[in-house]
């Protein structure tokens, strides 16, 4: 399969070696690769696919299955059958179709790579015989829960690129032989930093700046990227729509509200879980329950679901307090959703020294987040979140 010419680093190589070694382990039948949208899961799986195809003596068949967003067992059976040159027939029920697939796959030592999986499924009901001498499964998904429900024996989380890897990727995608003047290079470094190690964002920005030799246009590109109202067409279509789909897939309104509420905090800010849950309770996002402890348990569950969906990043400090934060581009996407909804207003990076004038205020607003600077020459500021009724 054609692969993205990604400038790989140590983590990429480590993940490649890990997956290939696990496939040789008789106890490992299913491997999960997860991470946020645009992080490089498909790229990693594609490289693994091609490497396996170079070793037909170990796995004679390596099949790639791209799962459509409208998932069904019937559709998945058709995709697998097509990869093996089978015709299952539309008139047969799912059970009979599974039996035919099982019979074929049981006599073939193969690896199935299922890309972009959103929903878990029982392999035996589809017709996938997971066994040492038969079929092994590799899946990519944005959800840790999906990996767990698929009973993956090994799970890899694909992390953002390091600063050095991100810069190398940007320069590689910018084009060979490109010479940046000092000011353009300084701006380019800032652009790469604001992509926060997300390969898709880095490649998109590099593509949009390829061939640009006007310093003003570079500065304008950085200004747009730094704004929550990103207007760059490629970023809108190639990055934000991919990230937004993770939000759309959240099943409950309360989880979506919880996610958007996290974006009311400053970009790149680590938020202590207990403090955040207090806010969620006060806002009514965590509903009234029998006790305060029950509400906190529900709040932790909601944050866990967002972490598992790769929409929040979790961490602990030296005292074992737990925190969450948003990736910069996911924060931008969340702010864009809120501003487009009409009920929330977020003004970030506007260098406000006083409340916005009347043109910003709408009758439909229910909550406003502002960063107010004490003076135009001071870095001191206060973050305000308040209902417009006050």
Number of C-alpha atoms within 10 A of each C-alpha: 9 8 13 12 10 18 17 14 14 11 14 18 11 10 18 16 12 13 20 14 11 16 22 13 10 11 11 18 23 24 22 25 27 28 23 27 26 20 21 24 23 23 17 22 23 19 16 19 21 14 13 19 18 11 12 13 10 13 20 14 19 21 16 19 17 16 17 13 12 8 14 13 16 15 14 19 21 19 17 22 18 14 15 15 9 14 12 18 9 10 7 10 11 16 13 14 22 22 16 16 23 21 13 15 21 17 12 14 19 22 24 20 24 21 20 21 21 21 17 15 16 12 15 14 17 24 25 24 23 20 16 16 14 18 23 23 23 23 26 28 26 25 26 23 19 22 27 14 12 19 16 18 14 18 19 17 19 18 16 20 24 16 14 11 17 25 20 17 22 25 21 17 21 21 14 8 8 13 11 15 11 10 13 19 14 13 20 23 16 15 25 25 17 18 23 19 24 25 23 18 24 27 24 22 25 21 15 17 18 14 11 14 14 10 16 12 13 20 18 12 20 19 15 14 21 19 16 21 17 17 12 14 11 14 21 14 11 15 23 21 14 17 19 17 12 19 22 10 12 15 9 10 10 16 20 18 14 20 22 19 18 23 23 24 22 18 17 15 15 16 18 17 20 15 10 20 22 16 15 21 17 12 13 11 18 23 13 12 11 7 9 12 10 13 19 19 13 17 24 16 13 20 23 17 19 24 21 21 25 25 26 21 18 20 14 11 9 6 6 8 11 15 19 21 23 25 22 22 24 23 24 21 24 26 25 19 15 19 17 12 12 14 14 21 22 19 20 20 12 12 16 17 13 12 10 13 7 7 6 9 12 13 8 11 16 14 17 18 19 24 22 21 18 15 13 11 7 8 9 10 14 10 13 12 14 12 12 14 7 4
